[in-house]
Amino acid sequence: LKLQFLYLIDSPTTPKALNMMLNPSAMAAQAAAQVQREEPVDTQPQEGPVKLFVGQVPGVCTEEMLQPLFQGFGNVLEVSIMRDKTTNRSKGSAWVTYSDRSSAMTAIELLHNQHIIPPQTNPLQIKFASTPPQLQAKTNAANSPLYGHQQYLLKQLTYLNKFGGHTHPSRGGRKVFIGQIPRNFTQEQLQNLIAPFGGCEEVVLLKDKVSGQGRGCAFVVFSNKKDAQRCINDLHGKQIIKPMTNPVQVTFADGELDEKEPKLFVGMLPYKATEDDIRQVFEHYGEIAEVALLKNQAGLSRGCAFVKYTDMKSAAAAVANLHGNFKMEGGSSALTVKFADTDKEKKKRQKLKQSLTQLAVLGNGAPGHPQAPPGGAMHSQAGMPISERKASGPAGANCFILHLPPHWGDEDLQQSFAPFGQIVSATVFRDRYTGQSKGFGFVSYNDPASAQRAIVSMTGYQPPNHTEKLKVQLKNNDKN
């Protein structure tokens, strides 16, 4: 105490600071106040729009530049840069308002203290605002008439990645769809129809949102899978309910038949990792049937593999414990572990990407896009016809990659950048005559946040057996 007191006398502390250091209760009160300033209580509504405070925004950043970054996590209602009332200069912070709490929480989880917007050197600081949302005006996220359809297709790709191709999680084979029932069918009549097949947990008659009239179909969730199967076997196509002229149709709801096998895709593996190394990591969660390390044409590892278990429980345990949580020795980041696509999911993903490609071609006829010359196909600088171009993501989600290894193909590029988000397309540009790689390519994601993660993680990365480090940045037309 004497030493502390002597130090205080000799130091240039103010009387207020001296009082704080000699008064423990005052120090505690100040510390509590500091914590409260740094982590305000969440006062945003549980339902409806939610407002976020965003700090460490570059002074040159505008609402139009900030919007695409946050649009990737949900429906953004408003973006507002805080400005000085006198000079109109940015204060380096902004308000972002989402239409729902879930989107806001996702933005906080993935961007707060993790994402940097150049030329700023500090990561964004994002938290719930201390004031309720007060929308002034809707921002113009996009002026293109094709934008809405593009967002719909991108959303379907996100669903495909999250739920395995379906817009809802499976009920384990207990949910059935019932069609060809009268439009005036009541809840009670439907329950009487399905009562002989077992107990049910949920009965939903689909109705028109405007008129409220029934659509002639329904969803039913049974207590167990056997009852659902019995309903299908005994009712499908075997009974006509007047005044309908066609028999009742009963099938499993989309996504209820579990086509998954206990097969996992594993990304972000160290390039030096062998199949035995991978097996040692994954065998802790169950019996492994097969490990297959993916390699390119040169016989070198692509940094990813497939691991197949003998049962679903073991596979699910591996995903829950390893995905995003475990980094192998020599790896650049934590492993990406997810269930491998089924054939049905692969076909659906391919169909969605084709639709996005067609949409991109249509976009070339919209205002602000080059038109094809009469009587001839329009070609890009790389010699690729526009009709063969791969789809692009939304603004701010398209990356340009330089110094690619000469032996890399489209698949190598996609596998290397897949851990950072949902990829819409990946293309290595090649000479139109020799077919040799030009050393650069493009990767398009379905949201800007994924592109920023790829830029931060892959810039400066040197692939094995390659003399140059990758340079990753946004495409030129995405920088503005």
C-alpha positions as CSV (number, residue, x, y, z in Angstrom):
1,L,0.0,0.0,0.0
2,K,2.9,2.4,0.9
3,L,4.6,1.6,-2.5
4,Q,1.4,2.2,-4.3
5,F,0.8,5.5,-2.5
6,L,4.4,6.7,-3.2
7,Y,3.9,5.8,-6.9
8,L,0.7,7.8,-7.0
9,I,2.4,10.8,-5.5
10,D,5.3,10.7,-8.0
11,S,3.0,10.1,-11.0
12,P,1.1,12.8,-12.9
13,T,-2.3,11.5,-12.0
14,T,-5.3,13.8,-11.7
15,P,-7.2,14.0,-8.4
16,K,-10.1,12.2,-10.1
17,A,-7.9,9.3,-11.2
18,L,-6.3,9.2,-7.7
19,N,-9.7,9.0,-6.1
20,M,-10.7,6.2,-8.4
21,M,-7.6,4.1,-7.6
22,L,-8.0,4.6,-3.9
23,N,-11.7,3.9,-4.0
24,P,-12.4,0.2,-5.0
25,S,-16.2,0.8,-5.2
26,A,-15.7,3.7,-7.6
27,M,-13.4,1.5,-9.7
28,A,-16.0,-1.2,-9.9
29,A,-18.7,1.2,-10.9
30,Q,-16.5,2.6,-13.7
31,A,-15.7,-0.9,-14.9
32,A,-19.4,-1.8,-15.0
33,A,-20.2,1.3,-16.9
34,Q,-17.4,0.5,-19.4
35,V,-18.8,-3.0,-20.0
36,Q,-22.3,-1.5,-20.4
37,R,-21.0,0.9,-23.0
38,E,-19.2,-1.9,-24.9
39,E,-22.0,-4.5,-24.8
40,P,-25.4,-2.7,-24.6
41,V,-28.4,-4.7,-23.7
42,D,-30.3,-6.1,-26.6
43,T,-33.5,-4.0,-26.7
44,Q,-34.4,-4.8,-30.3
45,P,-37.9,-6.4,-30.9
46,Q,-38.2,-10.2,-31.1
47,E,-40.5,-10.0,-34.1
48,G,-40.3,-7.6,-37.1
49,P,-37.4,-5.3,-38.2
50,V,-34.2,-5.4,-36.2
51,K,-31.6,-2.6,-36.2
52,L,-27.8,-3.1,-36.0
53,F,-25.0,-0.6,-35.3
54,V,-21.9,-1.1,-37.5
55,G,-18.6,0.4,-36.6
56,Q,-15.2,0.6,-38.3
57,V,-16.7,1.5,-41.6
58,P,-14.3,3.2,-44.0
59,G,-15.0,6.9,-44.5
60,V,-15.2,6.4,-48.3
61,C,-17.9,3.8,-47.9
62,T,-21.4,4.7,-49.1
63,E,-24.8,3.0,-48.5
64,E,-24.7,1.4,-52.0
65,M,-21.3,-0.1,-51.2
66,L,-22.3,-1.4,-47.8
67,Q,-25.7,-2.9,-48.9
68,P,-24.4,-5.9,-50.8
69,L,-22.3,-7.1,-47.9
70,F,-25.2,-7.3,-45.5
71,Q,-27.8,-8.4,-48.2
72,G,-26.0,-11.8,-48.2
73,F,-27.4,-12.6,-44.8
74,G,-31.1,-11.7,-45.3
75,N,-33.5,-9.1,-46.4
76,V,-32.1,-5.6,-45.7
77,L,-34.7,-2.9,-45.3
78,E,-32.4,0.1,-44.8
79,V,-28.7,1.0,-44.7
80,S,-27.8,4.4,-43.4
81,I,-24.2,5.9,-43.0
82,M,-23.9,8.2,-40.0
83,R,-22.7,11.6,-41.2
84,D,-21.6,14.9,-39.7
85,K,-24.5,17.4,-39.8
86,T,-22.2,20.2,-40.9
87,T,-19.7,18.7,-43.3
88,N,-21.8,15.6,-44.3
89,R,-18.7,13.5,-44.0
90,S,-19.0,9.9,-42.8
91,K,-18.4,9.3,-39.1
92,G,-17.1,5.8,-39.8
93,S,-20.2,4.0,-38.7
94,A,-23.7,3.0,-40.0
95,W,-27.1,1.6,-39.1
96,V,-28.3,-1.6,-40.9
97,T,-31.9,-2.7,-40.5
98,Y,-33.0,-6.2,-41.3
99,S,-36.6,-7.4,-41.8
100,D,-36.1,-10.2,-39.2
101,R,-34.0,-11.0,-36.1
102,S,-32.6,-14.2,-37.6
103,S,-30.8,-12.4,-40.4
104,A,-29.5,-9.8,-38.0
105,M,-28.0,-12.4,-35.7
106,T,-26.4,-14.2,-38.6
107,A,-24.7,-11.0,-39.8
108,I,-23.4,-10.4,-36.3
109,E,-22.1,-14.0,-36.0
110,L,-20.2,-14.0,-39.3
111,L,-19.0,-10.4,-39.6
112,H,-18.5,-8.9,-36.1
113,N,-14.7,-8.6,-35.4
114,Q,-14.0,-10.8,-38.4
115,H,-14.5,-8.8,-41.6
116,I,-12.4,-5.9,-42.7
117,I,-13.4,-3.4,-45.4
118,P,-10.3,-1.9,-47.1
119,P,-8.8,0.7,-46.7
120,Q,-9.9,0.2,-43.0
121,T,-7.4,-2.0,-41.1
122,N,-9.7,-2.9,-38.2
123,P,-12.5,-5.4,-38.4
124,L,-16.2,-4.3,-38.4
125,Q,-17.8,-3.9,-35.0
126,I,-21.5,-5.0,-35.2
127,K,-24.0,-5.2,-32.4
128,F,-27.7,-4.6,-31.7
129,A,-28.5,-0.9,-31.8
130,S,-29.7,0.8,-28.6
131,T,-32.6,2.5,-30.4
132,P,-35.6,0.8,-32.1
133,P,-35.7,0.7,-35.9
134,Q,-37.3,3.7,-37.6
135,L,-37.3,3.2,-41.3
136,Q,-36.9,6.4,-43.4
137,A,-37.0,5.0,-46.9
138,K,-36.3,1.8,-48.7
139,T,-32.9,1.4,-50.3
140,N,-32.7,0.5,-53.9
141,A,-30.9,-2.8,-53.6
142,A,-31.1,-3.4,-57.4
143,N,-32.7,-1.8,-60.3
144,S,-32.6,-4.8,-62.7
145,P,-35.9,-6.5,-63.4
146,L,-34.0,-9.8,-63.3
147,Y,-32.6,-9.2,-59.8
148,G,-35.6,-10.7,-57.9
149,H,-35.5,-13.9,-59.9
150,Q,-31.7,-14.1,-59.4
151,Q,-32.1,-13.8,-55.7
152,Y,-34.8,-16.5,-55.7
153,L,-32.4,-18.9,-57.5
154,L,-29.5,-18.0,-55.2
155,K,-31.8,-18.6,-52.2
156,Q,-32.7,-22.1,-53.5
157,L,-28.9,-22.8,-53.7
158,T,-28.6,-21.8,-50.1
159,Y,-31.5,-24.1,-49.1
160,L,-29.8,-26.9,-51.1
161,N,-26.6,-26.5,-49.1
162,K,-28.5,-26.3,-45.7
163,F,-31.3,-28.8,-46.0
164,G,-30.1,-31.1,-48.7
165,G,-32.2,-29.7,-51.6
166,H,-35.4,-29.0,-49.6
167,T,-36.9,-25.8,-48.2
168,H,-37.6,-27.4,-44.8
169,P,-35.8,-30.0,-42.6
170,S,-37.1,-33.5,-42.9
171,R,-39.6,-34.9,-40.4
172,G,-38.0,-38.3,-40.6
173,G,-40.5,-39.8,-43.2
174,R,-43.6,-38.8,-41.1
175,K,-44.9,-36.0,-43.3
176,V,-47.2,-36.7,-46.3
177,F,-48.8,-34.5,-49.0
178,I,-52.5,-35.1,-49.7
179,G,-53.9,-33.8,-53.0
180,Q,-57.2,-34.0,-55.0
181,I,-59.4,-33.1,-52.0
182,P,-62.3,-30.7,-52.4
183,R,-61.5,-27.0,-51.9
184,N,-64.2,-26.7,-49.2
185,F,-62.8,-29.6,-47.2
186,T,-62.6,-28.8,-43.5
187,Q,-60.0,-29.6,-40.9
188,E,-62.4,-32.0,-39.2
189,Q,-63.2,-33.8,-42.5
190,L,-59.5,-34.2,-43.2
191,Q,-58.8,-35.6,-39.7
192,N,-61.6,-38.1,-40.2
193,L,-60.1,-39.2,-43.5
194,I,-56.7,-40.0,-42.0
195,A,-57.8,-41.2,-38.6
196,P,-57.8,-45.0,-39.5
197,F,-54.1,-44.9,-40.3
198,G,-52.8,-43.7,-36.9
199,G,-52.2,-40.7,-34.7
200,C,-51.0,-37.4,-36.2
201,E,-49.2,-34.4,-34.8
202,E,-50.0,-31.8,-37.3
203,V,-52.7,-31.2,-40.0
204,V,-52.3,-28.2,-42.4
205,L,-54.9,-27.4,-45.0
206,L,-53.3,-25.1,-47.7
207,K,-55.3,-22.0,-48.4
208,D,-55.1,-19.1,-50.8
209,K,-53.5,-16.1,-48.9
210,V,-55.9,-13.6,-50.6
211,S,-59.3,-15.3,-50.8
212,G,-58.8,-17.8,-47.9
213,Q,-60.2,-20.5,-50.1
214,G,-58.8,-24.0,-49.9
215,R,-56.3,-25.1,-52.5
216,G,-57.5,-28.7,-52.5
217,C,-54.4,-30.1,-50.8
218,A,-52.8,-30.5,-47.4
219,F,-49.8,-31.6,-45.3
220,V,-50.1,-34.2,-42.5
221,V,-47.4,-35.1,-40.0
222,F,-48.0,-38.6,-38.5
223,S,-46.7,-39.8,-35.1
224,N,-44.4,-42.3,-36.8
225,K,-43.1,-43.3,-40.2
226,K,-45.1,-46.6,-40.3
227,D,-48.4,-44.7,-40.0
228,A,-47.4,-42.4,-42.8
229,Q,-46.5,-45.3,-45.0
230,R,-49.8,-47.1,-44.2
231,C,-51.7,-44.0,-45.2
232,I,-49.9,-43.9,-48.6
233,N,-50.4,-47.6,-49.2
234,D,-54.1,-47.7,-48.4
235,L,-55.3,-44.3,-49.6
236,H,-53.2,-43.2,-52.5
237,G,-55.3,-43.5,-55.8
238,K,-58.0,-45.6,-54.1
239,Q,-60.7,-43.2,-53.1
240,I,-62.6,-40.4,-54.8
241,I,-64.1,-37.6,-52.6
242,K,-67.1,-36.0,-54.3
243,P,-67.3,-33.7,-56.1
244,M,-63.8,-34.5,-57.2
245,T,-63.4,-36.7,-60.3
246,N,-59.8,-37.9,-59.6
247,P,-58.8,-40.2,-56.7
248,V,-56.9,-38.8,-53.7
249,Q,-53.2,-38.5,-54.1
250,V,-51.0,-39.3,-51.1
251,T,-47.2,-39.1,-51.2
252,F,-44.3,-38.4,-48.9
253,A,-43.6,-34.6,-48.7
254,D,-40.6,-33.3,-50.5
255,G,-37.5,-34.2,-48.5
256,E,-39.1,-36.9,-46.2
257,L,-37.4,-39.9,-47.9
258,D,-33.9,-39.9,-46.5
259,E,-31.7,-40.6,-49.4
260,K,-28.5,-39.6,-47.6
261,E,-25.8,-42.2,-47.0
262,P,-23.2,-41.9,-44.3
263,K,-20.8,-40.3,-46.7
264,L,-19.0,-37.0,-45.8
265,F,-17.2,-34.3,-47.9
266,V,-14.1,-33.0,-46.1
267,G,-12.5,-29.8,-47.2
268,M,-9.6,-27.6,-46.1
269,L,-7.3,-30.6,-45.7
270,P,-3.5,-30.0,-45.6
271,Y,-2.2,-30.9,-49.1
272,K,0.4,-33.2,-47.5
273,A,-2.3,-35.1,-45.6
274,T,-2.7,-38.8,-46.6
275,E,-5.7,-41.1,-46.4
276,D,-4.3,-42.6,-43.2
277,D,-3.9,-39.2,-41.6
278,I,-7.6,-38.5,-42.4
279,R,-8.7,-41.9,-41.1
280,Q,-6.9,-41.2,-37.8
281,V,-9.0,-38.0,-37.3
282,F,-12.4,-39.5,-38.3
283,E,-12.2,-42.9,-36.8
284,H,-12.9,-41.5,-33.3
285,Y,-16.5,-41.1,-34.2
286,G,-17.3,-44.5,-35.6
287,E,-16.3,-47.3,-38.0
288,I,-15.0,-46.1,-41.3
289,A,-15.9,-47.9,-44.5
290,E,-13.8,-45.9,-46.9
291,V,-11.5,-42.8,-47.2
292,A,-11.0,-41.4,-50.7
293,L,-8.5,-38.5,-51.1
294,L,-9.4,-36.4,-54.2
295,K,-6.5,-35.7,-56.6
296,N,-6.0,-33.7,-59.8
297,Q,-4.7,-34.9,-63.1
298,A,-1.1,-34.5,-61.9
299,G,-1.8,-36.9,-59.0
300,L,-1.5,-34.1,-56.4
301,S,-4.0,-33.7,-53.5
302,R,-6.8,-31.2,-54.0
303,G,-7.0,-30.6,-50.3
304,C,-10.3,-32.5,-49.9
305,A,-11.6,-36.0,-49.5
306,F,-14.7,-38.2,-49.0
307,V,-15.1,-40.2,-45.8
308,K,-17.7,-42.9,-45.7
309,Y,-18.9,-44.4,-42.4
310,T,-20.9,-47.6,-41.8
311,D,-23.8,-45.8,-40.1
312,M,-25.5,-42.4,-40.1
313,K,-25.0,-41.8,-36.4
314,S,-21.2,-41.8,-36.7
315,A,-21.3,-39.5,-39.7
316,A,-23.6,-37.0,-37.9
317,A,-21.3,-37.1,-34.9
318,A,-18.2,-36.3,-37.1
319,V,-20.0,-33.3,-38.7
320,A,-21.1,-32.0,-35.3
321,N,-17.7,-32.2,-33.7
322,L,-15.3,-31.4,-36.6
323,H,-16.9,-28.9,-38.9
324,G,-15.4,-25.5,-38.3
325,N,-13.9,-26.8,-35.0
326,F,-10.8,-28.8,-35.8
327,K,-7.7,-27.9,-37.8
328,M,-5.3,-30.6,-38.9
329,E,-1.6,-30.1,-38.5
330,G,-0.3,-28.1,-41.5
331,G,-3.8,-26.9,-42.4
332,S,-4.6,-23.2,-43.1
333,S,-8.0,-23.2,-41.3
334,A,-10.5,-25.5,-39.6
335,L,-11.9,-28.4,-41.6
336,T,-15.1,-28.2,-43.6
337,V,-17.2,-31.3,-42.9
338,K,-20.6,-31.9,-44.4
339,F,-22.8,-34.7,-45.9
340,A,-21.9,-35.4,-49.5
341,D,-24.6,-34.6,-52.1
342,T,-26.9,-37.3,-53.3
343,D,-27.5,-37.8,-57.0
344,K,-30.9,-36.0,-56.7
345,E,-29.1,-33.0,-55.0
346,K,-26.4,-32.9,-57.6
347,K,-29.0,-32.8,-60.4
348,K,-31.0,-30.0,-58.6
349,R,-27.8,-28.0,-58.0
350,Q,-26.8,-28.3,-61.7
351,K,-30.3,-27.3,-62.8
352,L,-30.2,-24.2,-60.6
353,K,-26.8,-23.2,-61.9
354,Q,-28.0,-23.6,-65.5
355,S,-30.9,-21.3,-64.7
356,L,-28.5,-18.7,-63.2
357,T,-26.4,-19.0,-66.4
358,Q,-29.4,-18.3,-68.6
359,L,-30.3,-15.4,-66.4
360,A,-26.8,-14.0,-66.8
361,V,-27.2,-14.2,-70.6
362,L,-30.6,-12.4,-70.3
363,G,-28.9,-9.8,-68.2
364,N,-26.7,-8.8,-71.1
365,G,-29.7,-7.4,-72.9
366,A,-30.7,-5.3,-69.9
367,P,-29.8,-1.6,-69.7
368,G,-26.1,-1.1,-68.9
369,H,-25.0,-4.4,-70.5
370,P,-23.3,-4.9,-73.9
371,Q,-25.5,-6.1,-76.7
372,A,-24.5,-8.8,-79.1
373,P,-23.8,-7.6,-82.6
374,P,-26.4,-8.4,-85.3
375,G,-25.9,-11.8,-87.0
376,G,-23.1,-13.0,-84.7
377,A,-22.4,-14.3,-81.3
378,M,-20.7,-11.9,-78.9
379,H,-17.4,-13.1,-77.4
380,S,-15.6,-12.1,-74.3
381,Q,-11.9,-11.0,-74.2
382,A,-11.0,-14.6,-73.4
383,G,-12.7,-15.8,-76.6
384,M,-15.6,-17.5,-74.7
385,P,-19.1,-17.0,-76.3
386,I,-21.5,-15.2,-73.9
387,S,-23.9,-18.1,-74.2
388,E,-21.2,-20.4,-72.6
389,R,-20.3,-18.0,-69.8
390,K,-20.8,-19.3,-66.3
391,A,-23.2,-17.6,-63.9
392,S,-22.1,-14.7,-61.7
393,G,-23.1,-13.9,-58.2
394,P,-24.6,-10.7,-56.9
395,A,-22.5,-7.5,-56.8
396,G,-19.5,-7.8,-54.4
397,A,-19.6,-11.7,-54.5
398,N,-17.3,-12.3,-57.6
399,C,-13.6,-12.9,-57.0
400,F,-10.7,-12.5,-59.5
401,I,-7.8,-14.9,-58.8
402,L,-4.3,-14.4,-60.2
403,H,-1.2,-16.7,-60.3
404,L,-3.1,-20.0,-60.5
405,P,-1.0,-23.2,-60.9
406,P,-0.9,-24.2,-64.6
407,H,-2.3,-27.6,-63.8
408,W,-5.4,-26.4,-62.0
409,G,-8.8,-26.9,-63.7
410,D,-12.2,-25.6,-62.8
411,E,-12.7,-28.4,-60.3
412,D,-9.4,-27.6,-58.5
413,L,-10.4,-24.0,-58.3
414,Q,-13.8,-24.8,-56.9
415,Q,-12.6,-27.3,-54.3
416,S,-10.0,-24.8,-53.0
417,F,-12.5,-22.0,-52.6
418,A,-15.5,-24.0,-51.5
419,P,-14.9,-23.8,-47.7
420,F,-15.7,-20.1,-47.7
421,G,-19.3,-20.2,-49.0
422,Q,-21.7,-21.4,-51.5
423,I,-20.1,-21.2,-55.0
424,V,-22.2,-20.3,-58.0
425,S,-19.4,-20.9,-60.5
426,A,-15.7,-21.3,-60.8
427,T,-13.7,-20.8,-64.0
428,V,-10.1,-21.1,-65.0
429,F,-9.5,-19.1,-68.2
430,R,-7.6,-20.9,-70.9
431,D,-6.1,-20.0,-74.3
432,R,-8.8,-20.5,-76.9
433,Y,-6.4,-22.4,-79.3
434,T,-4.0,-24.3,-77.0
435,G,-6.3,-25.0,-74.1
436,Q,-3.5,-24.0,-71.7
437,S,-4.4,-22.1,-68.5
438,K,-3.8,-18.4,-68.6
439,G,-3.0,-18.4,-64.9
440,F,-6.1,-16.6,-63.7
441,G,-9.7,-17.3,-63.1
442,F,-13.0,-16.2,-61.4
443,V,-15.0,-17.6,-58.5
444,S,-18.5,-16.4,-57.9
445,Y,-20.3,-16.8,-54.6
446,N,-24.0,-16.4,-53.7
447,D,-23.2,-13.6,-51.2
448,P,-20.5,-10.9,-50.7
449,A,-19.6,-12.1,-47.3
450,S,-18.3,-15.4,-48.7
451,A,-16.2,-13.5,-51.3
452,Q,-14.6,-11.4,-48.5
453,R,-13.8,-14.5,-46.5
454,A,-12.1,-16.0,-49.5
455,I,-10.1,-12.8,-50.2
456,V,-8.9,-12.7,-46.6
457,S,-8.0,-16.4,-46.4
458,M,-6.6,-17.1,-49.8
459,T,-4.6,-14.0,-50.6
460,G,-0.9,-14.9,-50.2
461,Y,-1.6,-18.6,-50.2
462,Q,1.0,-20.7,-52.1
463,P,-0.4,-24.0,-53.5
464,P,1.9,-27.0,-53.3
465,N,4.5,-27.4,-56.0
466,H,3.8,-23.8,-57.2
467,T,6.3,-21.0,-57.1
468,E,3.8,-18.1,-56.8
469,K,1.3,-17.0,-54.2
470,L,-2.3,-16.4,-55.1
471,K,-3.6,-12.9,-55.4
472,V,-7.4,-12.7,-54.7
473,Q,-9.5,-9.6,-55.2
474,L,-13.0,-8.5,-56.3
475,K,-13.7,-8.3,-60.0
476,N,-13.2,-4.8,-61.3
477,N,-16.9,-4.2,-62.0
478,D,-17.6,-5.3,-58.4
479,K,-15.3,-2.8,-56.8
480,N,-17.5,0.2,-57.4
